[in-house]
Amino acid sequence: MTTGIDGLLAEIAGLHRTDLERWIALDWVRADGPAEAPVFHDIDIARARLIIVLHDELELSEAALPVVLLLLDQLHAMRRRMHELGAALETTVPEAMRVELVARLGGAGP
């Protein structure tokens, strides 16, 4: 799903235009398209919701938000890379070696 600023504001209860514009300026939320007509995707909508939860419900300070967002971004990137690694191992490493790797990693399966 894609939407513009008005659609995003309508989609997320409690989101104010000034907050969204500040988050975009701080690069906490990214939008495609020109600044005067930004387009938001599902990931952007989810991130705006996350920021509201972190700030409003969990009372995380504005100073702490960029640190938490960076750590979450790093975690998601690492998970994506691990899935890619798993897929690469699945297609290139013999079954016996994969079994050995799983055993050495403590029996953790996919």
Phi, psi and omega in degrees: 000139173235151181206161175268187182301313182296321177295320179294318179297323178288329183287326187245111179295136177087357179273128181252146182305316182297321177296312181300316179297322178294318180297323177294315179298325179277356181067026175280328176236133181250143179230148173271161176088179181290157182301327182280347178215063182292152178239132182247140179254174181308319181296324179291321178295317178297320180294319177298318176298318179299316180299319178297315179298312181299316184280309188278314185273319181267357176057039176284134183289158178297331179290327182275336184305313182297328179292313180296317179297319178297315179296319177295320177299317179296319178298314179296320178296319180294319177298318179298316179296321179296320176296319177297318178298315178300317179295320179294317178296321181299326184263347185239342185256135179301151182308314182300321180290323178296318178300316178299315179298315179299317179297318180291334178274011176091021177079009180288122177264180180296000000 
